[in-house]
């Protein structure tokens, strides 16, 4: 968790993956969003997936 605390985008993205696997879609979205803002390409992809599937957010075809 120390890497998350220092804003490591890969660690934040991985935390989002774990949250999504556990069904905590709102937390996953928040972690993906933060990691994407820090430049993580995988997080950008995962954000498009949660927008597509409406997991933790309202479905949004424009943000897919």
mmCIF file as Biopython writes it, N, C-alpha, C and O atoms, coordinates in Angstrom:
data_model
#
loop_
_atom_site.group_PDB
_atom_site.id
_atom_site.type_symbol
_atom_site.label_atom_id
_atom_site.label_alt_id
_atom_site.label_comp_id
_atom_site.label_asym_id
_atom_site.label_entity_id
_atom_site.label_seq_id
_atom_site.pdbx_PDB_ins_code
_atom_site.Cartn_x
_atom_site.Cartn_y
_atom_site.Cartn_z
_atom_site.occupancy
_atom_site.B_iso_or_equiv
_atom_site.auth_seq_id
_atom_site.auth_asym_id
_atom_site.pdbx_PDB_model_num
ATOM 1   N N  . UNK A ? 1  ? 0.798   -1.196 0.000   1.0 0.0 1  A 1 
ATOM 2   C CA . UNK A ? 1  ? 0.000   0.000  0.000   1.0 0.0 1  A 1 
ATOM 3   C C  . UNK A ? 1  ? 0.842   1.262  0.000   1.0 0.0 1  A 1 
ATOM 4   O O  . UNK A ? 1  ? 0.332   2.341  -0.303  1.0 0.0 1  A 1 
ATOM 5   N N  . UNK A ? 2  ? 2.108   1.152  0.331   1.0 0.0 2  A 1 
ATOM 6   C CA . UNK A ? 2  ? 2.959   2.333  0.336   1.0 0.0 2  A 1 
ATOM 7   C C  . UNK A ? 2  ? 3.041   2.947  -1.057  1.0 0.0 2  A 1 
ATOM 8   O O  . UNK A ? 2  ? 3.099   4.168  -1.206  1.0 0.0 2  A 1 
ATOM 9   N N  . UNK A ? 3  ? 3.044   2.084  -2.080  1.0 0.0 3  A 1 
ATOM 10  C CA . UNK A ? 3  ? 3.123   2.607  -3.452  1.0 0.0 3  A 1 
ATOM 11  C C  . UNK A ? 3  ? 1.865   3.375  -3.810  1.0 0.0 3  A 1 
ATOM 12  O O  . UNK A ? 3  ? 1.930   4.361  -4.545  1.0 0.0 3  A 1 
ATOM 13  N N  . UNK A ? 4  ? 0.726   2.941  -3.305  1.0 0.0 4  A 1 
ATOM 14  C CA . UNK A ? 4  ? -0.530  3.665  -3.547  1.0 0.0 4  A 1 
ATOM 15  C C  . UNK A ? 4  ? -0.466  5.026  -2.869  1.0 0.0 4  A 1 
ATOM 16  O O  . UNK A ? 4  ? -0.891  6.032  -3.438  1.0 0.0 4  A 1 
ATOM 17  N N  . UNK A ? 5  ? 0.063   5.053  -1.660  1.0 0.0 5  A 1 
ATOM 18  C CA . UNK A ? 5  ? 0.134   6.300  -0.897  1.0 0.0 5  A 1 
ATOM 19  C C  . UNK A ? 5  ? 1.020   7.352  -1.564  1.0 0.0 5  A 1 
ATOM 20  O O  . UNK A ? 5  ? 0.813   8.549  -1.366  1.0 0.0 5  A 1 
ATOM 21  N N  . UNK A ? 6  ? 2.003   6.914  -2.352  1.0 0.0 6  A 1 
ATOM 22  C CA . UNK A ? 6  ? 2.879   7.871  -3.037  1.0 0.0 6  A 1 
ATOM 23  C C  . UNK A ? 6  ? 2.453   8.085  -4.494  1.0 0.0 6  A 1 
ATOM 24  O O  . UNK A ? 6  ? 3.226   8.582  -5.313  1.0 0.0 6  A 1 
ATOM 25  N N  . UNK A ? 7  ? 1.205   7.698  -4.799  1.0 0.0 7  A 1 
ATOM 26  C CA . UNK A ? 7  ? 0.600   7.918  -6.120  1.0 0.0 7  A 1 
ATOM 27  C C  . UNK A ? 7  ? 1.306   7.195  -7.258  1.0 0.0 7  A 1 
ATOM 28  O O  . UNK A ? 7  ? 1.493   7.766  -8.332  1.0 0.0 7  A 1 
ATOM 29  N N  . UNK A ? 8  ? 1.697   5.952  -7.034  1.0 0.0 8  A 1 
ATOM 30  C CA . UNK A ? 8  ? 2.243   5.113  -8.101  1.0 0.0 8  A 1 
ATOM 31  C C  . UNK A ? 8  ? 1.066   4.665  -8.965  1.0 0.0 8  A 1 
ATOM 32  O O  . UNK A ? 8  ? 0.199   3.936  -8.484  1.0 0.0 8  A 1 
ATOM 33  N N  . UNK A ? 9  ? 1.018   5.088  -10.240 1.0 0.0 9  A 1 
ATOM 34  C CA . UNK A ? 9  ? -0.145  4.774  -11.069 1.0 0.0 9  A 1 
ATOM 35  C C  . UNK A ? 9  ? -0.358  3.276  -11.286 1.0 0.0 9  A 1 
ATOM 36  O O  . UNK A ? 9  ? -1.501  2.833  -11.397 1.0 0.0 9  A 1 
ATOM 37  N N  . UNK A ? 10 ? 0.704   2.500  -11.348 1.0 0.0 10 A 1 
ATOM 38  C CA . UNK A ? 10 ? 0.551   1.048  -11.543 1.0 0.0 10 A 1 
ATOM 39  C C  . UNK A ? 10 ? -0.068  0.417  -10.294 1.0 0.0 10 A 1 
ATOM 40  O O  . UNK A ? 10 ? -0.958  -0.426 -10.406 1.0 0.0 10 A 1 
ATOM 41  N N  . UNK A ? 11 ? 0.385   0.808  -9.133  1.0 0.0 11 A 1 
ATOM 42  C CA . UNK A ? 11 ? -0.166  0.267  -7.889  1.0 0.0 11 A 1 
ATOM 43  C C  . UNK A ? 11 ? -1.633  0.653  -7.720  1.0 0.0 11 A 1 
ATOM 44  O O  . UNK A ? 11 ? -2.446  -0.157 -7.278  1.0 0.0 11 A 1 
ATOM 45  N N  . UNK A ? 12 ? -1.961  1.877  -8.070  1.0 0.0 12 A 1 
ATOM 46  C CA . UNK A ? 12 ? -3.351  2.340  -7.968  1.0 0.0 12 A 1 
ATOM 47  C C  . UNK A ? 12 ? -4.224  1.569  -8.947  1.0 0.0 12 A 1 
ATOM 48  O O  . UNK A ? 12 ? -5.336  1.170  -8.603  1.0 0.0 12 A 1 
ATOM 49  N N  . UNK A ? 13 ? -3.732  1.357  -10.158 1.0 0.0 13 A 1 
ATOM 50  C CA . UNK A ? 13 ? -4.476  0.582  -11.156 1.0 0.0 13 A 1 
ATOM 51  C C  . UNK A ? 13 ? -4.703  -0.845 -10.660 1.0 0.0 13 A 1 
ATOM 52  O O  . UNK A ? 13 ? -5.807  -1.376 -10.774 1.0 0.0 13 A 1 
ATOM 53  N N  . UNK A ? 14 ? -3.655  -1.466 -10.110 1.0 0.0 14 A 1 
ATOM 54  C CA . UNK A ? 14 ? -3.787  -2.842 -9.605  1.0 0.0 14 A 1 
ATOM 55  C C  . UNK A ? 14 ? -4.804  -2.919 -8.476  1.0 0.0 14 A 1 
ATOM 56  O O  . UNK A ? 14 ? -5.549  -3.895 -8.379  1.0 0.0 14 A 1 
ATOM 57  N N  . UNK A ? 15 ? -4.844  -1.910 -7.629  1.0 0.0 15 A 1 
ATOM 58  C CA . UNK A ? 15 ? -5.836  -1.870 -6.565  1.0 0.0 15 A 1 
ATOM 59  C C  . UNK A ? 15 ? -7.238  -1.795 -7.171  1.0 0.0 15 A 1 
ATOM 60  O O  . UNK A ? 15 ? -8.167  -2.432 -6.674  1.0 0.0 15 A 1 
ATOM 61  N N  . UNK A ? 16 ? -7.386  -1.028 -8.228  1.0 0.0 16 A 1 
ATOM 62  C CA . UNK A ? 16 ? -8.671  -0.960 -8.922  1.0 0.0 16 A 1 
ATOM 63  C C  . UNK A ? 16 ? -9.072  -2.300 -9.504  1.0 0.0 16 A 1 
ATOM 64  O O  . UNK A ? 16 ? -10.241 -2.681 -9.442  1.0 0.0 16 A 1 
ATOM 65  N N  . UNK A ? 17 ? -8.108  -3.022 -10.072 1.0 0.0 17 A 1 
ATOM 66  C CA . UNK A ? 17 ? -8.388  -4.355 -10.621 1.0 0.0 17 A 1 
ATOM 67  C C  . UNK A ? 17 ? -8.894  -5.268 -9.513  1.0 0.0 17 A 1 
ATOM 68  O O  . UNK A ? 17 ? -9.874  -5.991 -9.690  1.0 0.0 17 A 1 
ATOM 69  N N  . UNK A ? 18 ? -8.221  -5.230 -8.374  1.0 0.0 18 A 1 
ATOM 70  C CA . UNK A ? 18 ? -8.622  -6.086 -7.252  1.0 0.0 18 A 1 
ATOM 71  C C  . UNK A ? 18 ? -10.025 -5.725 -6.767  1.0 0.0 18 A 1 
ATOM 72  O O  . UNK A ? 18 ? -10.834 -6.612 -6.495  1.0 0.0 18 A 1 
ATOM 73  N N  . UNK A ? 19 ? -10.315 -4.439 -6.659  1.0 0.0 19 A 1 
ATOM 74  C CA . UNK A ? 19 ? -11.649 -4.004 -6.236  1.0 0.0 19 A 1 
ATOM 75  C C  . UNK A ? 19 ? -12.712 -4.490 -7.217  1.0 0.0 19 A 1 
ATOM 76  O O  . UNK A ? 19 ? -13.777 -4.952 -6.809  1.0 0.0 19 A 1 
ATOM 77  N N  . UNK A ? 20 ? -12.421 -4.384 -8.499  1.0 0.0 20 A 1 
ATOM 78  C CA . UNK A ? 20 ? -13.396 -4.812 -9.514  1.0 0.0 20 A 1 
ATOM 79  C C  . UNK A ? 20 ? -13.628 -6.311 -9.427  1.0 0.0 20 A 1 
ATOM 80  O O  . UNK A ? 20 ? -14.765 -6.766 -9.552  1.0 0.0 20 A 1 
ATOM 81  N N  . UNK A ? 21 ? -12.573 -7.084 -9.216  1.0 0.0 21 A 1 
ATOM 82  C CA . UNK A ? 21 ? -12.719 -8.530 -9.090  1.0 0.0 21 A 1 
ATOM 83  C C  . UNK A ? 21 ? -13.558 -8.905 -7.879  1.0 0.0 21 A 1 
ATOM 84  O O  . UNK A ? 21 ? -14.262 -9.915 -7.894  1.0 0.0 21 A 1 
ATOM 85  N N  . UNK A ? 22 ? -13.485 -8.096 -6.834  1.0 0.0 22 A 1 
ATOM 86  C CA . UNK A ? 22 ? -14.253 -8.343 -5.616  1.0 0.0 22 A 1 
ATOM 87  C C  . UNK A ? 22 ? -15.672 -7.781 -5.703  1.0 0.0 22 A 1 
ATOM 88  O O  . UNK A ? 22 ? -16.458 -7.942 -4.769  1.0 0.0 22 A 1 
ATOM 89  N N  . UNK A ? 23 ? -16.002 -7.127 -6.809  1.0 0.0 23 A 1 
ATOM 90  C CA . UNK A ? 23 ? -17.343 -6.595 -6.999  1.0 0.0 23 A 1 
ATOM 91  C C  . UNK A ? 23 ? -17.545 -5.191 -6.457  1.0 0.0 23 A 1 
ATOM 92  O O  . UNK A ? 23 ? -18.673 -4.699 -6.437  1.0 0.0 23 A 1 
ATOM 93  N N  . UNK A ? 24 ? -16.487 -4.540 -6.021  1.0 0.0 24 A 1 
ATOM 94  C CA . UNK A ? 24 ? -16.565 -3.168 -5.513  1.0 0.0 24 A 1 
ATOM 95  C C  . UNK A ? 24 ? -16.302 -2.212 -6.676  1.0 0.0 24 A 1 
ATOM 96  O O  . UNK A ? 24 ? -15.211 -1.659 -6.811  1.0 0.0 24 A 1 
ATOM 97  N N  . UNK A ? 25 ? -17.315 -2.033 -7.502  1.0 0.0 25 A 1 
ATOM 98  C CA . UNK A ? 25 ? -17.154 -1.295 -8.746  1.0 0.0 25 A 1 
ATOM 99  C C  . UNK A ? 25 ? -16.925 0.199  -8.538  1.0 0.0 25 A 1 
ATOM 100 O O  . UNK A ? 25 ? -16.204 0.831  -9.310  1.0 0.0 25 A 1 
ATOM 101 N N  . UNK A ? 26 ? -17.532 0.758  -7.507  1.0 0.0 26 A 1 
ATOM 102 C CA . UNK A ? 26 ? -17.343 2.196  -7.267  1.0 0.0 26 A 1 
ATOM 103 C C  . UNK A ? 26 ? -15.898 2.507  -6.886  1.0 0.0 26 A 1 
ATOM 104 O O  . UNK A ? 26 ? -15.324 3.482  -7.371  1.0 0.0 26 A 1 
ATOM 105 N N  . UNK A ? 27 ? -15.312 1.685  -6.025  1.0 0.0 27 A 1 
ATOM 106 C CA . UNK A ? 27 ? -13.908 1.888  -5.656  1.0 0.0 27 A 1 
ATOM 107 C C  . UNK A ? 27 ? -13.001 1.637  -6.846  1.0 0.0 27 A 1 
ATOM 108 O O  . UNK A ? 27 ? -12.029 2.361  -7.061  1.0 0.0 27 A 1 
ATOM 109 N N  . UNK A ? 28 ? -13.323 0.606  -7.620  1.0 0.0 28 A 1 
ATOM 110 C CA . UNK A ? 28 ? -12.525 0.301  -8.809  1.0 0.0 28 A 1 
ATOM 111 C C  . UNK A ? 28 ? -12.512 1.500  -9.745  1.0 0.0 28 A 1 
ATOM 112 O O  . UNK A ? 28 ? -11.463 1.882  -10.262 1.0 0.0 28 A 1 
ATOM 113 N N  . UNK A ? 29 ? -13.681 2.089  -9.959  1.0 0.0 29 A 1 
ATOM 114 C CA . UNK A ? 29 ? -13.770 3.257  -10.824 1.0 0.0 29 A 1 
ATOM 115 C C  . UNK A ? 29 ? -12.887 4.393  -10.315 1.0 0.0 29 A 1 
ATOM 116 O O  . UNK A ? 29 ? -12.164 5.021  -11.089 1.0 0.0 29 A 1 
ATOM 117 N N  . UNK A ? 30 ? -12.949 4.649  -9.020  1.0 0.0 30 A 1 
ATOM 118 C CA . UNK A ? 30 ? -12.149 5.745  -8.449  1.0 0.0 30 A 1 
ATOM 119 C C  . UNK A ? 30 ? -10.659 5.496  -8.626  1.0 0.0 30 A 1 
ATOM 120 O O  . UNK A ? 30 ? -9.905  6.418  -8.936  1.0 0.0 30 A 1 
ATOM 121 N N  . UNK A ? 31 ? -10.229 4.249  -8.429  1.0 0.0 31 A 1 
ATOM 122 C CA . UNK A ? 31 ? -8.811  3.929  -8.585  1.0 0.0 31 A 1 
ATOM 123 C C  . UNK A ? 31 ? -8.392  4.006  -10.056 1.0 0.0 31 A 1 
ATOM 124 O O  . UNK A ? 31 ? -7.324  4.532  -10.368 1.0 0.0 31 A 1 
ATOM 125 N N  . UNK A ? 32 ? -9.215  3.491  -10.947 1.0 0.0 32 A 1 
ATOM 126 C CA . UNK A ? 32 ? -8.899  3.578  -12.377 1.0 0.0 32 A 1 
ATOM 127 C C  . UNK A ? 32 ? -8.789  5.033  -12.812 1.0 0.0 32 A 1 
ATOM 128 O O  . UNK A ? 32 ? -7.877  5.407  -13.551 1.0 0.0 32 A 1 
ATOM 129 N N  . UNK A ? 33 ? -9.729  5.846  -12.346 1.0 0.0 33 A 1 
ATOM 130 C CA . UNK A ? 33 ? -9.737  7.264  -12.725 1.0 0.0 33 A 1 
ATOM 131 C C  . UNK A ? 33 ? -8.457  7.956  -12.261 1.0 0.0 33 A 1 
ATOM 132 O O  . UNK A ? 33 ? -7.839  8.703  -13.019 1.0 0.0 33 A 1 
ATOM 133 N N  . UNK A ? 34 ? -8.067  7.705  -11.020 1.0 0.0 34 A 1 
ATOM 134 C CA . UNK A ? 34 ? -6.860  8.338  -10.491 1.0 0.0 34 A 1 
ATOM 135 C C  . UNK A ? 34 ? -5.619  7.853  -11.242 1.0 0.0 34 A 1 
ATOM 136 O O  . UNK A ? 34 ? -4.757  8.656  -11.598 1.0 0.0 34 A 1 
ATOM 137 N N  . UNK A ? 35 ? -5.527  6.536  -11.484 1.0 0.0 35 A 1 
ATOM 138 C CA . UNK A ? 35 ? -4.374  5.984  -12.199 1.0 0.0 35 A 1 
ATOM 139 C C  . UNK A ? 35 ? -4.319  6.521  -13.625 1.0 0.0 35 A 1 
ATOM 140 O O  . UNK A ? 35 ? -3.236  6.803  -14.137 1.0 0.0 35 A 1 
ATOM 141 N N  . UNK A ? 36 ? -5.473  6.667  -14.270 1.0 0.0 36 A 1 
ATOM 142 C CA . UNK A ? 36 ? -5.513  7.208  -15.630 1.0 0.0 36 A 1 
ATOM 143 C C  . UNK A ? 36 ? -5.044  8.658  -15.637 1.0 0.0 36 A 1 
ATOM 144 O O  . UNK A ? 36 ? -4.309  9.070  -16.533 1.0 0.0 36 A 1 
ATOM 145 N N  . UNK A ? 37 ? -5.465  9.425  -14.648 1.0 0.0 37 A 1 
ATOM 146 C CA . UNK A ? 37 ? -5.026  10.820 -14.549 1.0 0.0 37 A 1 
ATOM 147 C C  . UNK A ? 37 ? -3.514  10.920 -14.364 1.0 0.0 37 A 1 
ATOM 148 O O  . UNK A ? 37 ? -2.894  11.913 -14.743 1.0 0.0 37 A 1 
ATOM 149 N N  . UNK A ? 38 ? -2.930  9.873  -13.774 1.0 0.0 38 A 1 
ATOM 150 C CA . UNK A ? 38 ? -1.480  9.836  -13.573 1.0 0.0 38 A 1 
ATOM 151 C C  . UNK A ? 38 ? -0.744  9.226  -14.768 1.0 0.0 38 A 1 
ATOM 152 O O  . UNK A ? 38 ? 0.477   9.075  -14.744 1.0 0.0 38 A 1 
ATOM 153 N N  . UNK A ? 39 ? -1.504  8.876  -15.817 1.0 0.0 39 A 1 
ATOM 154 C CA . UNK A ? 39 ? -0.889  8.443  -17.061 1.0 0.0 39 A 1 
ATOM 155 C C  . UNK A ? 39 ? -0.844  6.952  -17.322 1.0 0.0 39 A 1 
ATOM 156 O O  . UNK A ? 39 ? -0.155  6.522  -18.248 1.0 0.0 39 A 1 
ATOM 157 N N  . UNK A ? 40 ? -1.551  6.144  -16.543 1.0 0.0 40 A 1 
ATOM 158 C CA . UNK A ? 40 ? -1.533  4.696  -16.741 1.0 0.0 40 A 1 
ATOM 159 C C  . UNK A ? 40 ? -2.485  4.304  -17.868 1.0 0.0 40 A 1 
ATOM 160 O O  . UNK A ? 40 ? -3.693  4.516  -17.771 1.0 0.0 40 A 1 
ATOM 161 N N  . UNK A ? 41 ? -1.930  3.730  -18.941 1.0 0.0 41 A 1 
ATOM 162 C CA . UNK A ? 41 ? -2.724  3.358  -20.119 1.0 0.0 41 A 1 
ATOM 163 C C  . UNK A ? 41 ? -3.703  2.229  -19.809 1.0 0.0 41 A 1 
ATOM 164 O O  . UNK A ? 41 ? -4.822  2.229  -20.323 1.0 0.0 41 A 1 
ATOM 165 N N  . UNK A ? 42 ? -3.303  1.273  -18.983 1.0 0.0 42 A 1 
ATOM 166 C CA . UNK A ? 42 ? -4.209  0.179  -18.623 1.0 0.0 42 A 1 
ATOM 167 C C  . UNK A ? 42 ? -5.435  0.708  -17.893 1.0 0.0 42 A 1 
ATOM 168 O O  . UNK A ? 42 ? -6.545  0.212  -18.087 1.0 0.0 42 A 1 
ATOM 169 N N  . UNK A ? 43 ? -5.232  1.707  -17.062 1.0 0.0 43 A 1 
ATOM 170 C CA . UNK A ? 43 ? -6.355  2.304  -16.340 1.0 0.0 43 A 1 
ATOM 171 C C  . UNK A ? 43 ? -7.321  2.994  -17.301 1.0 0.0 43 A 1 
ATOM 172 O O  . UNK A ? 43 ? -8.535  2.954  -17.100 1.0 0.0 43 A 1 
ATOM 173 N N  . UNK A ? 44 ? -6.786  3.624  -18.340 1.0 0.0 44 A 1 
ATOM 174 C CA . UNK A ? 44 ? -7.653  4.235  -19.358 1.0 0.0 44 A 1 
ATOM 175 C C  . UNK A ? 44 ? -8.531  3.163  -20.001 1.0 0.0 44 A 1 
ATOM 176 O O  . UNK A ? 44 ? -9.729  3.366  -20.197 1.0 0.0 44 A 1 
ATOM 177 N N  . UNK A ? 45 ? -7.932  2.038  -20.323 1.0 0.0 45 A 1 
ATOM 178 C CA . UNK A ? 45 ? -8.694  0.935  -20.923 1.0 0.0 45 A 1 
ATOM 179 C C  . UNK A ? 45 ? -9.766  0.448  -19.953 1.0 0.0 45 A 1 
ATOM 180 O O  . UNK A ? 45 ? -10.922 0.276  -20.340 1.0 0.0 45 A 1 
ATOM 181 N N  . UNK A ? 46 ? -9.388  0.227  -18.694 1.0 0.0 46 A 1 
ATOM 182 C CA . UNK A ? 46 ? -10.351 -0.266 -17.714 1.0 0.0 46 A 1 
ATOM 183 C C  . UNK A ? 46 ? -11.487 0.734  -17.486 1.0 0.0 46 A 1 
ATOM 184 O O  . UNK A ? 46 ? -12.633 0.339  -17.274 1.0 0.0 46 A 1 
ATOM 185 N N  . UNK A ? 47 ? -11.167 2.018  -17.529 1.0 0.0 47 A 1 
ATOM 186 C CA . UNK A ? 47 ? -12.222 3.025  -17.413 1.0 0.0 47 A 1 
ATOM 187 C C  . UNK A ? 47 ? -13.233 2.892  -18.546 1.0 0.0 47 A 1 
ATOM 188 O O  . UNK A ? 47 ? -14.440 2.995  -18.329 1.0 0.0 47 A 1 
ATOM 189 N N  . UNK A ? 48 ? -12.729 2.661  -19.754 1.0 0.0 48 A 1 
ATOM 190 C CA . UNK A ? 48 ? -13.658 2.504  -20.878 1.0 0.0 48 A 1 
ATOM 191 C C  . UNK A ? 48 ? -14.542 1.283  -20.679 1.0 0.0 48 A 1 
ATOM 192 O O  . UNK A ? 48 ? -15.711 1.288  -21.065 1.0 0.0 48 A 1 
ATOM 193 N N  . UNK A ? 49 ? -13.988 0.239  -20.078 1.0 0.0 49 A 1 
ATOM 194 C CA . UNK A ? 49 ? -14.772 -0.976 -19.820 1.0 0.0 49 A 1 
ATOM 195 C C  . UNK A ? 49 ? -15.856 -0.741 -18.782 1.0 0.0 49 A 1 
ATOM 196 O O  . UNK A ? 49 ? -16.981 -1.213 -18.950 1.0 0.0 49 A 1 
ATOM 197 N N  . UNK A ? 50 ? -15.539 -0.014 -17.702 1.0 0.0 50 A 1 
ATOM 198 C CA . UNK A ? 50 ? -16.569 0.215  -16.694 1.0 0.0 50 A 1 
ATOM 199 C C  . UNK A ? 50 ? -17.653 1.158  -17.215 1.0 0.0 50 A 1 
ATOM 200 O O  . UNK A ? 50 ? -18.820 1.019  -16.849 1.0 0.0 50 A 1 
ATOM 201 N N  . UNK A ? 51 ? -17.281 2.111  -18.063 1.0 0.0 51 A 1 
ATOM 202 C CA . UNK A ? 51 ? -18.308 2.951  -18.687 1.0 0.0 51 A 1 
ATOM 203 C C  . UNK A ? 51 ? -19.170 2.124  -19.636 1.0 0.0 51 A 1 
ATOM 204 O O  . UNK A ? 51 ? -20.387 2.303  -19.689 1.0 0.0 51 A 1 
ATOM 205 N N  . UNK A ? 52 ? -18.548 1.229  -20.378 1.0 0.0 52 A 1 
ATOM 206 C CA . UNK A ? 52 ? -19.293 0.375  -21.306 1.0 0.0 52 A 1 
ATOM 207 C C  . UNK A ? 52 ? -20.276 -0.516 -20.559 1.0 0.0 52 A 1 
ATOM 208 O O  . UNK A ? 52 ? -21.424 -0.679 -20.972 1.0 0.0 52 A 1 
ATOM 209 N N  . UNK A ? 53 ? -19.802 -1.098 -19.443 1.0 0.0 53 A 1 
ATOM 210 C CA . UNK A ? 53 ? -20.605 -2.069 -18.709 1.0 0.0 53 A 1 
ATOM 211 C C  . UNK A ? 53 ? -21.477 -1.443 -17.627 1.0 0.0 53 A 1 
ATOM 212 O O  . UNK A ? 53 ? -22.347 -2.106 -17.063 1.0 0.0 53 A 1 
ATOM 213 N N  . UNK A ? 54 ? -21.243 -0.161 -17.338 1.0 0.0 54 A 1 
ATOM 214 C CA . UNK A ? 54 ? -22.019 0.512  -16.302 1.0 0.0 54 A 1 
ATOM 215 C C  . UNK A ? 54 ? -21.694 -0.006 -14.906 1.0 0.0 54 A 1 
ATOM 216 O O  . UNK A ? 54 ? -22.577 -0.080 -14.051 1.0 0.0 54 A 1 
ATOM 217 N N  . UNK A ? 55 ? -20.441 -0.363 -14.670 1.0 0.0 55 A 1 
ATOM 218 C CA . UNK A ? 55 ? -20.029 -0.882 -13.370 1.0 0.0 55 A 1 
ATOM 219 C C  . UNK A ? 55 ? -19.521 0.265  -12.491 1.0 0.0 55 A 1 
ATOM 220 O O  . UNK A ? 55 ? -18.414 0.767  -12.684 1.0 0.0 55 A 1 
ATOM 221 N N  . UNK A ? 56 ? -20.341 0.665  -11.533 1.0 0.0 56 A 1 
ATOM 222 C CA . UNK A ? 56 ? -19.954 1.748  -10.638 1.0 0.0 56 A 1 
ATOM 223 C C  . UNK A ? 56 ? -20.233 3.126  -11.207 1.0 0.0 56 A 1 
ATOM 224 O O  . UNK A ? 56 ? -20.071 4.133  -10.518 1.0 0.0 56 A 1 
ATOM 225 N N  . UNK A ? 57 ? -20.649 3.172  -12.455 1.0 0.0 57 A 1 
ATOM 226 C CA . UNK A ? 57 ? -20.988 4.421  -13.129 1.0 0.0 57 A 1 
ATOM 227 C C  . UNK A ? 57 ? -22.166 4.156  -14.055 1.0 0.0 57 A 1 
ATOM 228 O O  . UNK A ? 57 ? -22.493 3.009  -14.361 1.0 0.0 57 A 1 
ATOM 229 N N  . UNK A ? 58 ? -22.788 5.227  -14.489 1.0 0.0 58 A 1 
ATOM 230 C CA . UNK A ? 58 ? -23.856 5.083  -15.472 1.0 0.0 58 A 1 
ATOM 231 C C  . UNK A ? 58 ? -23.223 4.776  -16.834 1.0 0.0 58 A 1 
ATOM 232 O O  . UNK A ? 58 ? -22.191 5.348  -17.185 1.0 0.0 58 A 1 
ATOM 233 N N  . UNK A ? 59 ? -23.841 3.879  -17.593 1.0 0.0 59 A 1 
ATOM 234 C CA . UNK A ? 59 ? -23.313 3.560  -18.923 1.0 0.0 59 A 1 
ATOM 235 C C  . UNK A ? 59 ? -23.206 4.827  -19.750 1.0 0.0 59 A 1 
ATOM 236 O O  . UNK A ? 59 ? -24.101 5.672  -19.737 1.0 0.0 59 A 1 
ATOM 237 N N  . UNK A ? 60 ? -22.112 4.947  -20.462 1.0 0.0 60 A 1 
ATOM 238 C CA . UNK A ? 60 ? -21.877 6.145  -21.274 1.0 0.0 60 A 1 
ATOM 239 C C  . UNK A ? 60 ? -21.148 5.755  -22.548 1.0 0.0 60 A 1 
ATOM 240 O O  . UNK A ? 60 ? -19.938 5.531  -22.538 1.0 0.0 60 A 1 
ATOM 241 N N  . UNK A ? 61 ? -21.888 5.675  -23.640 1.0 0.0 61 A 1 
ATOM 242 C CA . UNK A ? 61 ? -21.300 5.264  -24.922 1.0 0.0 61 A 1 
ATOM 243 C C  . UNK A ? 61 ? -20.227 6.240  -25.392 1.0 0.0 61 A 1 
ATOM 244 O O  . UNK A ? 61 ? -19.301 5.834  -26.095 1.0 0.0 61 A 1 
ATOM 245 N N  . UNK A ? 62 ? -20.325 7.500  -25.028 1.0 0.0 62 A 1 
ATOM 246 C CA . UNK A ? 62 ? -19.334 8.487  -25.474 1.0 0.0 62 A 1 
ATOM 247 C C  . UNK A ? 62 ? -17.983 8.287  -24.800 1.0 0.0 62 A 1 
ATOM 248 O O  . UNK A ? 62 ? -16.952 8.657  -25.363 1.0 0.0 62 A 1 
ATOM 249 N N  . UNK A ? 63 ? -17.974 7.707  -23.599 1.0 0.0 63 A 1 
ATOM 250 C CA . UNK A ? 63 ? -16.729 7.533  -22.859 1.0 0.0 63 A 1 
ATOM 251 C C  . UNK A ? 63 ? -16.156 6.134  -22.987 1.0 0.0 63 A 1 
ATOM 252 O O  . UNK A ? 63 ? -15.121 5.833  -22.391 1.0 0.0 63 A 1 
ATOM 253 N N  . UNK A ? 64 ? -16.807 5.280  -23.750 1.0 0.0 64 A 1 
ATOM 254 C CA . UNK A ? 64 ? -16.335 3.907  -23.943 1.0 0.0 64 A 1 
ATOM 255 C C  . UNK A ? 64 ? -14.976 3.877  -24.542 1.0 0.0 64 A 1 
ATOM 256 O O  . UNK A ? 64 ? -14.426 2.800  -24.773 1.0 0.0 64 A 1 
#
